[in-house]
Amino acid sequence: MGKIKGNMFQAKDEGSPIGLPFGLRDILPFEADERNSIKDIISREFKLWGYGEVKTPPVEFTRNMSIGVGKDWNNKLINFFDIDGSLVSLRTDMTIPIARLTGMRVKKDQLPVRFCYFANSFKQSGMQKGIKRIYNQAGLEFIGSLNNIKADTEILIILINLLEKLKVGHFKIGLGNIKVIEGLCEWFGLDNGGKEYIKKEISARNLVAVKNFLDGLDKEKARLFIELLQPEEDIKKTSGLIARVNQEKVIDSFNYIREVFEILGKMDCSKNIIIDFSIIRDFDYYTGLLFEVYSSKINRIIGSGGRYEGLIKKFGADINGTGFALDMDLVHNTLGDSVLNKGFKVLLKSPVGDNDFTKLLRIADKIRKNNIIVELVFDEIRDLEGLAKDKNCDFIIILDKGLKSTGIKSLGKDSAKNNKIKNLIKEILDGR
């Protein structure tokens, strides 16, 4: 092998700084704090329902990840060779690793199991601006229950509880079933090639192509097929359309959704549900109920999930499961300030030069003991208020050379709570 010429780590342009690979980004403290607040709310709800957190390695054997990713796995996975020559991949989601874990580690007499996770997943993508390759997810998997309807309903109630507690504005959950699409394709008498084509075009939201294809077979049926693909809030209307389809799989699959919907209604959880048979996920392991989460504040799917049967069997145990994942980036983007309240924060400015540093630390410590965040400033700052606002502080305290307060400036609204905290800080400073 010839020698590598030059420095392999040398930037293409010596004058330009080296940044991040495309599709990745950094997270700074303020955003990290907000995301931790979101995680705390989600984690609490998971624990209340008995879900225990699991962690799996970010790297799996490629043959394991490709089991659920589908035929086009090579364009979806971020692959590389391990030191022993094995082809390995970064995980694309957490369902497949948890399926592997369950098949390898969980015994039948331990079922059912309830797992939850907070993890990054990774997907290969093109180099278009704004397309990410790392997905921070929070999710759960309910595995091994013998009652599918009750298990699916449980995870949907948890999901709805989370969205309400996080105050995700104007959210909707689209509820579908992959077996409805399979049954409709059988109703048309489509072969495997035709079924795959229909699923692919529905997944791409290309309903014009679906209609044109089906019109060539039966225009009346095609019209009904397309009508069933439209999202519908009135389940009675959907029921009327289903009654016109004389196909057992379609009817049984819809009745499954209707039973879940009725239980959700009795729990006052159905008002945000819409029926949407056009939902088809890009993972091959889903076999029944499917759902997606939408918010009017963002034009993206902020969460999704569904039922899978057969996936865990590929790892040694014939067990079914159901679950969902929320995209933490997108959930964060939909939220206002109320749910992300960090508590009060003070920027404590000491005079430049010699002073009693231990005394300053004690002053800050007394304030912190009242559950107030304190950030110290030792240097001369040209725009102290601007810095405090950038750091999302509620108050500025400036100390003189004797480390006595020259005043407490509030940066927020003069609410009763703010004034109470301000008076508390004043008492702490006056009594030191």
NUDO-265380 format. One record per residue (C-alpha): residue number from 1; residue in one letter; x, y, z negated. Coordinates in pm, 1 decimal. Example, Ala and Ser with C-alpha at 12.3 -4.5 7.8 and 13.67 -1.06 7.14 Angstrom:
REM NUDO-265380
(atom 1,A,(1230.0,-450.0,-780.0))
(atom 2,S,(1367.0,-106.0,-714.0))
REM end
This chain:
REM NUDO-265380
(atom 1,M,(0.0,0.0,0.0))
(atom 2,G,(137.0,342.2,93.3))
(atom 3,K,(185.2,617.4,-160.6))
(atom 4,I,(-97.5,865.9,-217.8))
(atom 5,K,(14.5,1197.8,-81.8))
(atom 6,G,(-42.4,1501.5,-300.4))
(atom 7,N,(-245.0,1526.4,-617.7))
(atom 8,M,(-568.7,1324.6,-601.4))
(atom 9,F,(-724.7,1560.4,-859.0))
(atom 10,Q,(-630.3,1874.1,-669.2))
(atom 11,A,(-926.1,2098.5,-585.5))
(atom 12,K,(-1005.2,2143.4,-218.1))
(atom 13,D,(-988.2,2516.4,-264.0))
(atom 14,E,(-717.6,2624.5,-508.1))
(atom 15,G,(-898.9,2951.0,-572.2))
(atom 16,S,(-1234.2,2796.8,-671.8))
(atom 17,P,(-1305.2,2650.4,-1018.2))
(atom 18,I,(-1394.0,2283.3,-1052.6))
(atom 19,G,(-1760.1,2243.8,-1148.6))
(atom 20,L,(-1988.7,1945.3,-1200.4))
(atom 21,P,(-2076.6,1676.1,-945.2))
(atom 22,F,(-2407.4,1751.4,-772.3))
(atom 23,G,(-2727.7,1663.4,-957.4))
(atom 24,L,(-2578.4,1711.1,-1307.0))
(atom 25,R,(-2594.6,2000.3,-1552.8))
(atom 26,D,(-2483.1,2113.1,-1897.4))
(atom 27,I,(-2718.7,2184.4,-2189.3))
(atom 28,L,(-2632.8,2471.9,-2423.7))
(atom 29,P,(-2718.1,2492.1,-2797.8))
(atom 30,F,(-3042.2,2691.3,-2773.3))
(atom 31,E,(-3195.9,2449.9,-2521.8))
(atom 32,A,(-3057.1,2150.3,-2712.3))
(atom 33,D,(-3229.8,2276.1,-3030.0))
(atom 34,E,(-3562.6,2305.8,-2849.0))
(atom 35,R,(-3526.5,1958.3,-2700.0))
(atom 36,N,(-3446.9,1817.8,-3044.7))
(atom 37,S,(-3771.3,1974.5,-3172.0))
(atom 38,I,(-3957.5,1793.2,-2893.8))
(atom 39,K,(-3778.0,1468.8,-2975.3))
(atom 40,D,(-3871.7,1498.4,-3345.2))
(atom 41,I,(-4243.2,1525.7,-3259.9))
(atom 42,I,(-4226.9,1229.7,-3020.7))
(atom 43,S,(-4019.1,1017.4,-3258.9))
(atom 44,R,(-4264.8,1078.5,-3543.0))
(atom 45,E,(-4560.8,964.1,-3330.9))
(atom 46,F,(-4375.6,650.5,-3216.2))
(atom 47,K,(-4295.1,559.2,-3578.2))
(atom 48,L,(-4654.7,614.3,-3688.4))
(atom 49,W,(-4761.8,340.7,-3444.6))
(atom 50,G,(-4484.0,98.7,-3547.2))
(atom 51,Y,(-4245.4,143.8,-3253.9))
(atom 52,G,(-3877.3,88.5,-3335.4))
(atom 53,E,(-3598.7,258.6,-3142.6))
(atom 54,V,(-3364.8,46.7,-2929.9))
(atom 55,K,(-3047.2,147.2,-2751.3))
(atom 56,T,(-2898.8,-30.3,-2451.0))
(atom 57,P,(-2572.1,33.4,-2264.5))
(atom 58,P,(-2595.6,285.8,-1978.5))
(atom 59,V,(-2424.4,34.2,-1749.0))
(atom 60,E,(-2584.9,-292.1,-1635.2))
(atom 61,F,(-2492.3,-555.8,-1378.3))
(atom 62,T,(-2623.4,-436.0,-1043.5))
(atom 63,R,(-2806.9,-764.1,-984.5))
(atom 64,N,(-3011.1,-696.9,-1300.2))
(atom 65,M,(-3101.1,-339.1,-1207.1))
(atom 66,S,(-3187.8,-435.9,-849.1))
(atom 67,I,(-3453.0,-679.0,-977.6))
(atom 68,G,(-3698.1,-399.9,-1048.0))
(atom 69,V,(-3576.3,-119.4,-823.9))
(atom 70,G,(-3683.6,-288.6,-501.2))
(atom 71,K,(-3550.0,-354.5,-153.7))
(atom 72,D,(-3385.3,-15.7,-113.1))
(atom 73,W,(-3184.5,-57.1,-435.1))
(atom 74,N,(-2849.9,36.4,-279.4))
(atom 75,N,(-2976.3,391.5,-208.4))
(atom 76,K,(-3127.1,433.9,-555.9))
(atom 77,L,(-2849.2,304.9,-781.7))
(atom 78,I,(-2519.3,468.9,-874.8))
(atom 79,N,(-2283.9,173.1,-832.7))
(atom 80,F,(-1918.8,103.5,-902.5))
(atom 81,F,(-1685.5,-191.5,-960.3))
(atom 82,D,(-1591.1,-299.1,-1312.4))
(atom 83,I,(-1230.7,-382.7,-1396.7))
(atom 84,D,(-1302.6,-754.7,-1335.1))
(atom 85,G,(-1446.2,-682.1,-991.7))
(atom 86,S,(-1812.3,-714.0,-1096.0))
(atom 87,L,(-2055.1,-476.2,-926.4))
(atom 88,V,(-2223.2,-267.6,-1197.4))
(atom 89,S,(-2468.9,22.7,-1194.2))
(atom 90,L,(-2587.6,303.3,-1417.0))
(atom 91,R,(-2941.2,223.4,-1533.6))
(atom 92,T,(-3219.5,385.3,-1330.0))
(atom 93,D,(-3474.8,354.1,-1609.0))
(atom 94,M,(-3510.4,189.1,-1950.1))
(atom 95,T,(-3780.1,-66.9,-1871.5))
(atom 96,I,(-3541.3,-302.7,-1690.8))
(atom 97,P,(-3271.3,-297.3,-1964.9))
(atom 98,I,(-3539.9,-350.4,-2231.0))
(atom 99,A,(-3681.6,-638.6,-2025.5))
(atom 100,R,(-3331.3,-790.5,-2018.2))
(atom 101,L,(-3289.6,-734.1,-2392.4))
(atom 102,T,(-3625.9,-897.3,-2461.7))
(atom 103,G,(-3550.2,-1198.0,-2242.7))
(atom 104,M,(-3211.4,-1245.5,-2409.2))
(atom 105,R,(-3277.3,-1154.5,-2773.1))
(atom 106,V,(-3647.3,-1175.5,-2865.5))
(atom 107,K,(-3800.4,-1507.1,-2973.2))
(atom 108,K,(-4162.1,-1594.8,-2898.6))
(atom 109,D,(-4256.9,-1607.2,-3266.5))
(atom 110,Q,(-4143.4,-1240.4,-3295.5))
(atom 111,L,(-4401.7,-1122.6,-3042.7))
(atom 112,P,(-4552.5,-879.1,-2986.9))
(atom 113,V,(-4272.1,-623.6,-3015.7))
(atom 114,R,(-4297.5,-246.8,-2993.6))
(atom 115,F,(-3983.9,-69.0,-2872.8))
(atom 116,C,(-3919.7,300.5,-2812.1))
(atom 117,Y,(-3619.8,488.6,-2675.7))
(atom 118,F,(-3457.6,824.3,-2609.8))
(atom 119,A,(-3205.3,784.6,-2331.3))
(atom 120,N,(-3057.3,912.2,-2007.8))
(atom 121,S,(-3126.4,729.5,-1682.6))
(atom 122,F,(-2947.7,784.9,-1353.5))
(atom 123,K,(-3066.8,779.7,-992.2))
(atom 124,Q,(-2878.1,826.4,-671.0))
(atom 125,S,(-3008.0,1108.4,-455.0))
(atom 126,G,(-2922.9,1327.3,-161.5))
(atom 127,M,(-2719.8,1642.1,-207.2))
(atom 128,Q,(-3014.1,1882.6,-172.9))
(atom 129,K,(-3007.0,2175.5,-411.5))
(atom 130,G,(-3218.9,2122.1,-721.0))
(atom 131,I,(-3230.8,1741.8,-697.5))
(atom 132,K,(-3108.3,1586.2,-1021.6))
(atom 133,R,(-2938.5,1252.1,-1077.0))
(atom 134,I,(-2966.9,1230.0,-1454.1))
(atom 135,Y,(-3305.4,1197.4,-1625.6))
(atom 136,N,(-3345.1,1244.1,-1999.3))
(atom 137,Q,(-3637.5,1025.0,-2100.6))
(atom 138,A,(-3845.2,938.8,-2404.8))
(atom 139,G,(-4060.9,633.1,-2379.7))
(atom 140,L,(-4194.2,310.8,-2523.5))
(atom 141,E,(-4259.9,-50.8,-2429.3))
(atom 142,F,(-4529.7,-270.5,-2586.3))
(atom 143,I,(-4425.9,-627.8,-2504.8))
(atom 144,G,(-4588.9,-966.0,-2554.3))
(atom 145,S,(-4945.5,-877.7,-2653.6))
(atom 146,L,(-5204.9,-1134.2,-2544.5))
(atom 147,N,(-5470.6,-863.1,-2500.6))
(atom 148,N,(-5374.5,-649.3,-2202.4))
(atom 149,I,(-5664.1,-403.6,-2225.8))
(atom 150,K,(-5602.6,-324.2,-2592.3))
(atom 151,A,(-5226.6,-289.9,-2537.1))
(atom 152,D,(-5272.3,-57.8,-2237.6))
(atom 153,T,(-5527.2,149.0,-2429.3))
(atom 154,E,(-5291.1,181.2,-2727.6))
(atom 155,I,(-5006.9,327.8,-2525.1))
(atom 156,L,(-5242.9,568.2,-2347.4))
(atom 157,I,(-5375.9,695.8,-2681.6))
(atom 158,I,(-5017.4,746.2,-2801.4))
(atom 159,L,(-4936.7,934.9,-2480.9))
(atom 160,I,(-5244.3,1158.8,-2518.9))
(atom 161,N,(-5160.9,1222.3,-2886.6))
(atom 162,L,(-4809.1,1328.5,-2786.8))
(atom 163,L,(-4923.6,1565.1,-2514.4))
(atom 164,E,(-5170.2,1727.3,-2755.6))
(atom 165,K,(-4918.0,1755.8,-3041.2))
(atom 166,L,(-4660.1,1901.5,-2803.0))
(atom 167,K,(-4926.8,2143.8,-2679.5))
(atom 168,V,(-4869.0,2058.5,-2313.6))
(atom 169,G,(-5114.5,2294.9,-2148.7))
(atom 170,H,(-5397.7,2170.5,-1924.4))
(atom 171,F,(-5256.7,1820.9,-1880.0))
(atom 172,K,(-5421.2,1543.3,-1682.2))
(atom 173,I,(-5349.4,1170.2,-1672.8))
(atom 174,G,(-5414.9,998.4,-1343.0))
(atom 175,L,(-5524.1,637.2,-1395.7))
(atom 176,G,(-5492.5,378.9,-1119.9))
(atom 177,N,(-5433.9,9.9,-1060.7))
(atom 178,I,(-5200.9,-137.9,-800.6))
(atom 179,K,(-5437.8,-434.4,-764.8))
(atom 180,V,(-5709.1,-202.9,-628.6))
(atom 181,I,(-5482.6,-113.8,-335.6))
(atom 182,E,(-5387.6,-480.3,-289.5))
(atom 183,G,(-5755.3,-576.4,-289.8))
(atom 184,L,(-5845.9,-304.1,-39.3))
(atom 185,C,(-5569.5,-425.5,191.3))
(atom 186,E,(-5707.3,-780.3,164.9))
(atom 187,W,(-6056.0,-638.5,236.5))
(atom 188,F,(-5911.2,-517.9,567.2))
(atom 189,G,(-5743.0,-853.6,626.8))
(atom 190,L,(-5396.1,-698.6,649.6))
(atom 191,D,(-5088.0,-918.8,669.2))
(atom 192,N,(-4783.2,-857.1,446.6))
(atom 193,G,(-4635.6,-610.8,693.5))
(atom 194,G,(-4957.2,-410.6,700.9))
(atom 195,K,(-4983.8,-411.4,321.4))
(atom 196,E,(-4627.9,-284.7,282.9))
(atom 197,Y,(-4687.9,-11.5,539.9))
(atom 198,I,(-5003.2,108.3,360.2))
(atom 199,K,(-4829.8,109.7,19.3))
(atom 200,K,(-4532.0,297.7,160.4))
(atom 201,E,(-4747.6,568.4,320.2))
(atom 202,I,(-4969.3,604.8,11.0))
(atom 203,S,(-4657.9,638.7,-204.6))
(atom 204,A,(-4536.9,913.2,32.0))
(atom 205,R,(-4883.4,1079.4,6.3))
(atom 206,N,(-4919.6,1045.8,382.6))
(atom 207,L,(-5292.7,975.4,392.3))
(atom 208,V,(-5318.9,1087.3,755.1))
(atom 209,A,(-5096.3,796.7,858.4))
(atom 210,V,(-5303.1,559.7,643.1))
(atom 211,K,(-5628.7,678.2,802.7))
(atom 212,N,(-5491.7,656.9,1156.3))
(atom 213,F,(-5369.9,302.2,1092.7))
(atom 214,L,(-5695.6,182.1,937.0))
(atom 215,D,(-5918.6,363.5,1190.6))
(atom 216,G,(-5786.7,123.1,1451.4))
(atom 217,L,(-5927.7,-166.1,1250.1))
(atom 218,D,(-6258.6,-37.6,1112.1))
(atom 219,K,(-6350.5,332.8,1098.4))
(atom 220,E,(-6630.9,288.5,844.4))
(atom 221,K,(-6409.7,94.4,605.0))
(atom 222,A,(-6123.9,337.3,666.9))
(atom 223,R,(-6343.1,631.3,561.6))
(atom 224,L,(-6430.7,454.4,235.1))
(atom 225,F,(-6066.6,355.3,175.2))
(atom 226,I,(-5951.4,718.1,210.1))
(atom 227,E,(-6236.6,840.8,-10.2))
(atom 228,L,(-6126.5,599.7,-283.6))
(atom 229,L,(-5775.8,744.8,-269.0))
(atom 230,Q,(-5898.5,1089.9,-371.2))
(atom 231,P,(-5851.0,1174.9,-743.3))
(atom 232,E,(-6188.1,1176.6,-920.0))
(atom 233,E,(-6287.8,1299.9,-1267.9))
(atom 234,D,(-6634.7,1138.8,-1255.5))
(atom 235,I,(-6587.3,764.7,-1307.8))
(atom 236,K,(-6954.2,705.5,-1218.8))
(atom 237,K,(-6887.9,842.3,-871.0))
(atom 238,T,(-6588.6,610.3,-833.3))
(atom 239,S,(-6805.5,321.2,-954.4))
(atom 240,G,(-7055.8,395.2,-678.6))
(atom 241,L,(-6782.8,381.6,-413.7))
(atom 242,I,(-6638.6,57.6,-555.3))
(atom 243,A,(-6986.3,-100.6,-537.2))
(atom 244,R,(-6968.4,-62.1,-158.6))
(atom 245,V,(-6651.7,-273.9,-142.5))
(atom 246,N,(-6735.6,-642.3,-150.1))
(atom 247,Q,(-6393.4,-762.4,-266.4))
(atom 248,E,(-6338.4,-947.9,-593.0))
(atom 249,K,(-5989.4,-813.2,-674.8))
(atom 250,V,(-6100.4,-453.8,-620.0))
(atom 251,I,(-6407.4,-495.4,-841.8))
(atom 252,D,(-6218.3,-677.2,-1120.3))
(atom 253,S,(-5935.4,-422.7,-1119.2))
(atom 254,F,(-6176.8,-129.3,-1134.3))
(atom 255,N,(-6371.1,-294.8,-1418.6))
(atom 256,Y,(-6040.9,-320.0,-1608.3))
(atom 257,I,(-5986.1,55.5,-1569.0))
(atom 258,R,(-6347.0,126.8,-1666.5))
(atom 259,E,(-6312.1,-74.3,-1988.9))
(atom 260,V,(-5994.7,116.8,-2081.3))
(atom 261,F,(-6169.1,444.3,-1994.9))
(atom 262,E,(-6469.8,358.7,-2214.0))
(atom 263,I,(-6249.1,283.0,-2516.7))
(atom 264,L,(-6062.3,610.5,-2461.4))
(atom 265,G,(-6398.5,788.7,-2447.7))
(atom 266,K,(-6503.8,643.4,-2782.5))
(atom 267,M,(-6174.5,773.8,-2926.7))
(atom 268,D,(-6238.4,1119.2,-2773.8))
(atom 269,C,(-5938.1,1068.5,-2545.5))
(atom 270,S,(-6097.8,1051.8,-2199.5))
(atom 271,K,(-6154.2,1421.3,-2125.0))
(atom 272,N,(-5812.4,1455.7,-1956.1))
(atom 273,I,(-5835.7,1132.2,-1753.8))
(atom 274,I,(-5887.4,1122.7,-1378.5))
(atom 275,I,(-5920.7,810.6,-1164.1))
(atom 276,D,(-5653.4,803.4,-893.2))
(atom 277,F,(-5592.8,486.7,-690.4))
(atom 278,S,(-5326.6,662.4,-481.0))
(atom 279,I,(-5074.6,620.6,-764.8))
(atom 280,I,(-4800.9,382.4,-652.6))
(atom 281,R,(-4471.3,389.2,-840.9))
(atom 282,D,(-4130.9,346.5,-673.1))
(atom 283,F,(-4039.9,52.3,-897.9))
(atom 284,D,(-4141.7,-295.4,-780.3))
(atom 285,Y,(-4214.0,-444.7,-1122.0))
(atom 286,Y,(-4555.5,-279.4,-1182.1))
(atom 287,T,(-4840.4,-527.2,-1131.6))
(atom 288,G,(-5157.2,-372.8,-1278.4))
(atom 289,L,(-5258.0,-50.6,-1450.6))
(atom 290,L,(-5061.3,258.3,-1341.6))
(atom 291,F,(-5071.6,615.3,-1463.0))
(atom 292,E,(-4904.3,952.8,-1415.7))
(atom 293,V,(-4902.7,1270.2,-1625.8))
(atom 294,Y,(-4949.8,1616.9,-1474.9))
(atom 295,S,(-4952.6,1969.2,-1613.6))
(atom 296,S,(-5089.3,2281.2,-1447.9))
(atom 297,K,(-4770.8,2461.4,-1555.0))
(atom 298,I,(-4537.2,2259.2,-1335.0))
(atom 299,N,(-4570.8,2099.7,-992.4))
(atom 300,R,(-4404.9,1771.5,-1090.2))
(atom 301,I,(-4499.7,1441.4,-1252.8))
(atom 302,I,(-4387.1,1482.9,-1614.5))
(atom 303,G,(-4445.3,1123.3,-1717.2))
(atom 304,S,(-4557.0,785.5,-1586.6))
(atom 305,G,(-4604.0,424.7,-1683.1))
(atom 306,G,(-4799.2,107.0,-1637.1))
(atom 307,R,(-4824.2,-268.2,-1680.9))
(atom 308,Y,(-4568.9,-522.7,-1562.3))
(atom 309,E,(-4598.2,-901.2,-1547.0))
(atom 310,G,(-4311.5,-1116.8,-1424.4))
(atom 311,L,(-4025.5,-873.0,-1484.8))
(atom 312,I,(-3914.3,-1019.8,-1820.2))
(atom 313,K,(-3952.6,-1372.5,-1677.6))
(atom 314,K,(-3659.8,-1293.3,-1447.3))
(atom 315,F,(-3450.1,-1260.7,-1762.7))
(atom 316,G,(-3562.6,-1590.4,-1913.8))
(atom 317,A,(-3895.5,-1532.0,-2093.0))
(atom 318,D,(-4244.0,-1537.8,-1938.4))
(atom 319,I,(-4376.2,-1230.5,-2123.0))
(atom 320,N,(-4572.7,-929.9,-1997.8))
(atom 321,G,(-4545.8,-571.4,-2110.0))
(atom 322,T,(-4671.8,-217.4,-2072.1))
(atom 323,G,(-4512.3,120.3,-2134.5))
(atom 324,F,(-4445.4,476.1,-2028.9))
(atom 325,A,(-4167.5,733.1,-2004.0))
(atom 326,L,(-4174.9,1111.7,-2033.2))
(atom 327,D,(-3923.5,1330.2,-1849.9))
(atom 328,M,(-3787.3,1545.6,-2133.6))
(atom 329,D,(-3659.9,1815.3,-1894.8))
(atom 330,L,(-4003.8,1862.8,-1741.5))
(atom 331,V,(-4188.6,1837.0,-2073.5))
(atom 332,H,(-3959.2,2109.2,-2209.2))
(atom 333,N,(-4038.2,2328.4,-1907.7))
(atom 334,T,(-4413.6,2306.3,-1974.0))
(atom 335,L,(-4402.2,2413.8,-2338.3))
(atom 336,G,(-4442.4,2751.8,-2503.0))
(atom 337,D,(-4265.0,2875.7,-2813.7))
(atom 338,S,(-4514.6,2755.6,-3073.2))
(atom 339,V,(-4414.4,2390.4,-3079.5))
(atom 340,L,(-4044.4,2476.7,-3057.2))
(atom 341,N,(-4029.0,2697.0,-3364.9))
(atom 342,K,(-3673.5,2661.0,-3487.1))
(atom 343,G,(-3713.0,2839.7,-3819.7))
(atom 344,F,(-3565.2,3176.6,-3905.0))
(atom 345,K,(-3213.0,3274.6,-3804.6))
(atom 346,V,(-2990.4,3556.3,-3930.8))
(atom 347,L,(-2684.2,3712.8,-3770.4))
(atom 348,L,(-2466.1,3819.6,-4065.7))
(atom 349,K,(-2209.2,4082.8,-3963.2))
(atom 350,S,(-1911.8,4133.7,-4192.0))
(atom 351,P,(-1675.4,4431.8,-4161.5))
(atom 352,V,(-1362.5,4387.7,-3950.0))
(atom 353,G,(-1041.5,4366.3,-4148.6))
(atom 354,D,(-947.5,4241.7,-4493.1))
(atom 355,N,(-1234.4,4143.3,-4721.0))
(atom 356,D,(-1326.8,3869.2,-4965.7))
(atom 357,F,(-1398.4,3587.4,-4721.9))
(atom 358,T,(-1503.5,3339.4,-4991.7))
(atom 359,K,(-1755.6,3593.2,-5121.7))
(atom 360,L,(-1894.8,3626.3,-4768.0))
(atom 361,L,(-1929.0,3247.3,-4743.7))
(atom 362,R,(-2114.6,3238.1,-5075.6))
(atom 363,I,(-2358.2,3508.1,-4956.8))
(atom 364,A,(-2428.1,3309.4,-4640.2))
(atom 365,D,(-2464.7,2987.8,-4840.9))
(atom 366,K,(-2726.7,3143.9,-5071.3))
(atom 367,I,(-2933.4,3246.9,-4768.8))
(atom 368,R,(-2896.0,2901.2,-4610.6))
(atom 369,K,(-3025.0,2735.3,-4929.9))
(atom 370,N,(-3360.8,2893.9,-4845.5))
(atom 371,N,(-3365.1,2700.3,-4516.0))
(atom 372,I,(-3263.0,3007.2,-4314.7))
(atom 373,I,(-3002.3,2966.5,-4039.8))
(atom 374,V,(-2704.5,3200.6,-4081.4))
(atom 375,E,(-2444.2,3270.4,-3813.5))
(atom 376,L,(-2143.2,3476.1,-3919.5))
(atom 377,V,(-1980.4,3746.5,-3706.8))
(atom 378,F,(-1625.2,3851.5,-3799.7))
(atom 379,D,(-1527.4,4045.8,-3488.6))
(atom 380,E,(-1613.3,4392.4,-3363.2))
(atom 381,I,(-1910.8,4353.0,-3129.5))
(atom 382,R,(-2005.2,4630.0,-2888.0))
(atom 383,D,(-2371.2,4529.6,-2859.4))
(atom 384,L,(-2457.4,4347.8,-3179.1))
(atom 385,E,(-2832.1,4355.7,-3119.0))
(atom 386,G,(-2790.0,4217.2,-2768.8))
(atom 387,L,(-2573.5,3934.5,-2905.8))
(atom 388,A,(-2831.8,3859.6,-3176.6))
(atom 389,K,(-3110.1,3840.4,-2918.8))
(atom 390,D,(-2900.4,3611.5,-2697.2))
(atom 391,K,(-2853.2,3384.0,-2997.9))
(atom 392,N,(-3228.7,3397.2,-3066.8))
(atom 393,C,(-3186.7,3554.7,-3411.6))
(atom 394,D,(-3476.0,3700.4,-3608.0))
(atom 395,F,(-3271.4,3939.0,-3824.2))
(atom 396,I,(-2938.7,4124.6,-3830.1))
(atom 397,I,(-2767.9,4190.5,-4162.8))
(atom 398,I,(-2470.0,4427.8,-4159.6))
(atom 399,L,(-2238.8,4429.2,-4460.6))
(atom 400,D,(-2004.7,4710.9,-4558.9))
(atom 401,K,(-1644.7,4670.2,-4679.9))
(atom 402,G,(-1768.8,4588.7,-5028.0))
(atom 403,L,(-1986.2,4317.5,-4869.3))
(atom 404,K,(-2300.9,4502.4,-4965.9))
(atom 405,S,(-2592.2,4517.6,-4724.8))
(atom 406,T,(-2641.6,4838.4,-4528.1))
(atom 407,G,(-2980.6,4714.2,-4407.8))
(atom 408,I,(-3176.1,4424.6,-4262.5))
(atom 409,K,(-3300.2,4473.6,-3908.9))
(atom 410,S,(-3587.5,4260.5,-3783.8))
(atom 411,L,(-3573.2,4164.9,-3415.5))
(atom 412,G,(-3914.1,3999.2,-3402.8))
(atom 413,K,(-4269.0,4115.1,-3452.8))
(atom 414,D,(-4344.0,4266.7,-3792.8))
(atom 415,S,(-4568.5,3977.4,-3888.1))
(atom 416,A,(-4655.3,3893.9,-4247.4))
(atom 417,K,(-4427.7,3588.2,-4229.4))
(atom 418,N,(-4135.9,3791.6,-4093.1))
(atom 419,N,(-4178.7,4053.2,-4367.6))
(atom 420,K,(-4190.2,3780.1,-4629.9))
(atom 421,I,(-3860.6,3633.9,-4506.7))
(atom 422,K,(-3708.0,3981.1,-4486.4))
(atom 423,N,(-3800.7,4049.6,-4849.0))
(atom 424,L,(-3663.3,3711.7,-4952.4))
(atom 425,I,(-3328.0,3789.3,-4787.1))
(atom 426,K,(-3321.9,4132.3,-4955.6))
(atom 427,E,(-3379.8,3969.2,-5296.0))
(atom 428,I,(-3097.3,3721.8,-5231.3))
(atom 429,L,(-2857.1,4001.5,-5131.7))
(atom 430,D,(-2955.5,4228.3,-5423.1))
(atom 431,G,(-2923.2,3949.4,-5676.0))
(atom 432,R,(-2585.6,3808.6,-5573.2))
REM end
